[in-house]
Amino acid sequence: MPRSFICPFCDSTFPLTDDTYYYSMLGFKVHGMGISGSKDLNKPPFKIDGVTLEWIPSNLKTDSIAVIFYKCPACLKTSIKIEGLGEQFSNNYKSFFYPSSKAKNYPDYVPQAIREDYEEAHKIINLSPKASATLSRRCIQGMIRNVFNVNKRTLAEEINSIKDQVDNKLWSGIDAIRKVGNIGAHMEKNINEIIPIEPSEAEKTTFTS
């Protein structure tokens, strides 16, 4: 299983142990009961939280869900994530149930429009990765215009205009978000170049992956 988790409530990073990590697999089997556990299990075709299961009960149906719990030892709040397992969830369905996303709470000095776009981008990462990446792109444009007071014809021009004012690594990350977000933002201009975006790729554009 993953080694650590960042609490969406207090931003604390904590190791995953039997006291902080638990999952329950839910699905139809012979007697209509589910199974649960907290250990690493391993055997195709299932993965829970990035870990391949080592064994599957013979009477557990292929299409099931895993409910994953993370309990933060700092604030004592519990986060809950849901993952789809099996052929019915072949699109690798994953979603945070509580809180509804991993978006951080930013203070009021960040303009409300930017905060709203950022929070919405997080909420729809799994529902629509392309739309999420497009909203992240809009967040970048809003931040550049708010902080650097630039307003040019395209976002690419705006990003290039601040290249000498930010760290090279940060600038590269900003430009990467623009390129991924362009897939949704400029679909009408590049209809033959549209490519799928995975939720994990969209999550990287939200700065909290």
Long-range contacts (C-beta under 8 A, 24 or more apart in sequence): 1-40, 1-48, 1-49, 1-50, 1-51, 2-49, 2-50, 2-51, 5-70, 5-79, 6-102, 6-208, 7-70, 7-72, 7-74, 7-75, 7-77, 7-79, 8-79, 8-96, 8-99, 8-101, 8-102, 8-103, 8-104, 9-72, 9-75, 9-77, 9-79, 9-99, 10-72, 10-74, 10-75, 10-77, 11-104, 12-72, 12-73, 12-74, 12-75, 14-72, 14-73, 14-74, 16-70, 19-71, 19-73, 20-70, 20-71, 20-72, 20-73, 21-68, 21-69, 21-70, 21-71, 22-68, 22-69, 22-71, 23-48, 23-49, 23-66, 23-67, 23-68, 23-69, 24-66, 24-67, 24-69, 25-60, 25-64, 25-65, 25-66, 25-85, 26-64, 26-65, 26-66, 26-67, 27-60, 27-61, 27-63, 27-64, 27-65, 27-85, 28-61, 28-64, 29-57, 29-59, 29-60, 29-61, 30-59, 31-59, 34-64, 35-60, 45-86, 46-85, 46-86, 47-85, 48-83, 48-85, 49-81, 49-83, 61-86, 62-86, 62-87, 62-88, 63-87, 63-88, 63-89, 65-89, 67-97, 92-198, 92-199, 93-126, 94-126, 94-199, 95-126, 95-127, 101-125, 102-208, 103-206, 103-208, 104-208, 111-142, 111-146, 113-142, 114-139, 114-142, 114-143, 114-146, 117-142, 118-206, 121-202, 121-205, 121-206, 122-206, 122-208, 125-199, 125-202, 125-203, 125-206, 126-199, 129-196, 129-197, 129-198, 129-199, 129-201, 129-202, 130-183, 130-184, 130-196, 130-197, 130-202, 131-184, 132-199, 132-202, 132-203, 132-205, 132-206, 133-177, 133-180, 133-181, 133-183, 133-184, 133-197, 133-201, 133-202, 133-205, 134-181, 134-183, 134-184, 134-185, 135-181, 136-177, 136-180, 136-181, 136-202, 136-205, 136-206, 137-177, 137-178, 137-180, 137-181, 137-182, 137-184, 137-185, 137-205, 138-181, 138-185, 140-174, 140-177, 140-178, 140-181, 144-174, 176-205, 177-205, 180-205, 181-205
